Amino acid sequence: MCRYRKNPEKERSLSFFTERESAVSPVIGVMLMLVVTIIVAAVVSSFAGGLADTADQAPTTSFEISMRAGDDVGGGAMSSRPGPAPAVVVLTVNTGDTLNSGDLQIITTYTVPETYNGVATANAGKVIKHTLDGALGSTSTWSSSASPFVPQVNGYPKTSLAPGNGMVGQGTPFFGSCQFKPGEQYWFKNRDAFLGFDVDDRTAYGFQEGSVVHVTIVHVPTGQTVFDKDVVALW
């Protein structure tokens, strides 16, 4: 009888190649996963970079706002005084980009105090939220007959905002058409239209020295807030 005899050398050789092949397969798998991960990361990075390049850049403009609670002087909103009268809200453009006022919304929020000179106010505790929309220009303005206790969106009356004087006159720019330039002041001489209530009716609204109005300015094209602060009224 003829018996088959194993060849140890051949078996060792076959075992070696089998181990090599089984070891190579996981390495190839890991390399493929790394390649796929790198490709996906590159695609995502490229897409995100494209979005950043196409997105509108927020303006760098810095504003300052002050307001007065004093009585009208020299004709109030229609005054041609050479300086800010007490009945004025002053917007100062400190630094940054020149902005078209037609691209801005100015939102004011005011809470009526409980008392005025120790007497209870008629609208104690109520909140008045009002928006000046530069896109409306002077075509839709605040009316004293409108309820101040619902959010209002209005333009601003035809009182000019010529930089440096705020005087009323022919050919001067209005809110919605003028350019807000760095280093200039712009005077809103109609406080009622700016705030959305009759500031002189103090027993109803209690607007006085020390009153706090929260003012937010939004740059509509980018949706960015460029001013968001409490403003304390001086007399």
Secondary structure by P-SEA (a helix, b strand, c coil): cbbbbbcaaaaaaaaaaaaaaaaaaaaaaaaaaaaaaaaaaaaaaaaaaaaaaacbbbbcbbbbbbbbcccccccccccccccccccbbbbbbccccccccccbbbbbbbbbcccccccccccccbbbbbbbcccccccbbbbcccccccbbbbbbcccccccccccccccccccccccccccbbbbcccccccccccccccccccccccbbbbbbbbcccccccccbbbbbbcc
